[in-house]
Amino acid sequence: MSKTPAHITETQFHGQPALVMQAGDGAQCTVSLFGGQVLSWIPARGSERLYLSPDARFDGRSALRGGIPVIFPQFAERGSGPRHGFARTRMWRLTESRATADFASATFALTDDADSRALWPHRFTLELTVVIGANRLDLELDVANSGDRPFDFAAALHSYIRVREVENCRLEGLRGTRWLDATRGDARSEDRLDALIVDDEVDRLYCAAPDTVVLHDADRAIGFQSEGFRDLVVWNPWEHKCRELSDMPDADFRRMLCIEPAIAEKPLALAAGAHWTGRHTLVVA
């Protein structure tokens, strides 16, 4: 089988700077520099696996609905800053890239400035490394404390997974895991079933979650493996909440499920000069 020429190309995506990555085996990925956000992932000889809302606002100010937003330094409203932090609405920079016959990789960085310190008074550097090849998407998020005092932070890779029909999906691997239900004021519960089936609004924070879960979507599956992230968030707005989202079509809750590795229940303390790394891998079975 002939190989596709590997390449990494800087481009514009809906008027915003982006990077298109393609490995020699045909795996493809698009990353927006606004937010350092993966917007598309197509495994080799496969189809699109990430959901991006057709109504996402590419105005250079609004968070982009879909793909894999980087959540930092706050998760949801668990803090005094902007919801889900500010990293997803800042412009990142490309620091390194490489494309070969077997993989393509790129690293993006975000550092503090006067605007970020007005929201969160700490010095930091974030690095997101994206690697694609064959049937894998590998993400590595590194948080460095470049200041002279410790800080606490939360983080997540808010992955919107494209599905054929969310009601027919099964998320396996969470049996026996304690979770907080955001739809009921963080009421505590525990999974006692072998699989989570979505048939209503789901907004669960699984605490001390397993490192591996598997999403079955009709005749296909995606495995999720994480390292360094303590928690896992599963979210679908369902019909009533989806109607309230102005940047998402009313019926598109059926086409997505968010499965996101996170540090969310409790922030992580990071000493001055220290760094933390979290890894997340998606594998198409």
LINURFEN-V134428 format. One record per residue. N is the residue number from 1. PHI is phi in whole degrees, -180 to 180 (none if undefined). Layout:
BEGIN
N;PHI + N;PHI
END
This chain:
BEGIN
1;none + 2;-73 + 3;-90 + 4;-85 + 5;-58 + 6;-71 + 7;-158 + 8;-132 + 9;-127 + 10;-80 + 11;-149 + 12;-116 + 13;-122 + 14;53 + 15;84 + 16;-114 + 17;-64 + 18;-149 + 19;-126 + 20;-103 + 21;-112 + 22;-142 + 23;-84 + 24;-65 + 25;-87 + 26;101 + 27;-61 + 28;-132 + 29;-156 + 30;-122 + 31;-125 + 32;-85 + 33;-70 + 34;-74 + 35;89 + 36;54 + 37;-111 + 38;-69 + 39;-108 + 40;-150 + 41;-144 + 42;-122 + 43;-62 + 44;-57 + 45;57 + 46;-127 + 47;-124 + 48;-57 + 49;-115 + 50;-111 + 51;-93 + 52;-127 + 53;-64 + 54;-67 + 55;-103 + 56;-57 + 57;-96 + 58;-99 + 59;-107 + 60;78 + 61;-129 + 62;-85 + 63;-62 + 64;-87 + 65;-80 + 66;130 + 67;68 + 68;-133 + 69;-64 + 70;-94 + 71;-96 + 72;-172 + 73;-98 + 74;-133 + 75;-102 + 76;51 + 77;-100 + 78;-82 + 79;163 + 80;-102 + 81;-95 + 82;-62 + 83;-55 + 84;62 + 85;78 + 86;-115 + 87;-63 + 88;-77 + 89;-122 + 90;-115 + 91;-87 + 92;-94 + 93;-127 + 94;-81 + 95;-112 + 96;-162 + 97;-153 + 98;-160 + 99;-133 + 100;-133 + 101;-64 + 102;-108 + 103;-158 + 104;-135 + 105;-141 + 106;-153 + 107;-121 + 108;-121 + 109;-134 + 110;-138 + 111;-122 + 112;-66 + 113;-149 + 114;-61 + 115;-67 + 116;-68 + 117;-70 + 118;-70 + 119;-93 + 120;-152 + 121;-81 + 122;-139 + 123;-98 + 124;-156 + 125;-136 + 126;-105 + 127;-131 + 128;-118 + 129;-108 + 130;-117 + 131;-130 + 132;-125 + 133;173 + 134;53 + 135;-107 + 136;-122 + 137;-125 + 138;-111 + 139;-123 + 140;-131 + 141;-111 + 142;-118 + 143;-113 + 144;-116 + 145;-90 + 146;-95 + 147;-95 + 148;-112 + 149;-146 + 150;-70 + 151;-143 + 152;-105 + 153;-145 + 154;-116 + 155;-158 + 156;-161 + 157;-112 + 158;-80 + 159;-79 + 160;-90 + 161;-93 + 162;-78 + 163;-127 + 164;-77 + 165;-159 + 166;-61 + 167;-67 + 168;-97 + 169;-89 + 170;-132 + 171;-105 + 172;-109 + 173;115 + 174;-109 + 175;-57 + 176;84 + 177;-94 + 178;-73 + 179;-141 + 180;-105 + 181;-100 + 182;-68 + 183;-76 + 184;-130 + 185;63 + 186;64 + 187;-59 + 188;-89 + 189;-152 + 190;-147 + 191;-74 + 192;-114 + 193;-100 + 194;-71 + 195;-148 + 196;-89 + 197;-116 + 198;-89 + 199;-135 + 200;-170 + 201;-57 + 202;-127 + 203;-147 + 204;-116 + 205;-108 + 206;-82 + 207;-93 + 208;50 + 209;-75 + 210;-61 + 211;-75 + 212;-132 + 213;-135 + 214;-133 + 215;-104 + 216;-99 + 217;-130 + 218;57 + 219;-96 + 220;-134 + 221;-146 + 222;-129 + 223;-97 + 224;-121 + 225;-125 + 226;-131 + 227;-146 + 228;95 + 229;-84 + 230;-85 + 231;-121 + 232;-141 + 233;-110 + 234;-122 + 235;-142 + 236;-147 + 237;-75 + 238;57 + 239;-64 + 240;-69 + 241;-73 + 242;-63 + 243;-63 + 244;-85 + 245;-92 + 246;-75 + 247;-108 + 248;-150 + 249;-58 + 250;-58 + 251;-97 + 252;-76 + 253;-60 + 254;-74 + 255;-105 + 256;-148 + 257;-151 + 258;-87 + 259;-131 + 260;-132 + 261;-68 + 262;-153 + 263;-113 + 264;-134 + 265;-60 + 266;-134 + 267;-62 + 268;-103 + 269;-85 + 270;-128 + 271;-70 + 272;-58 + 273;83 + 274;-94 + 275;-144 + 276;-127 + 277;-129 + 278;-120 + 279;-124 + 280;-146 + 281;-125 + 282;-110 + 283;-128 + 284;-85 + 285;-83
END
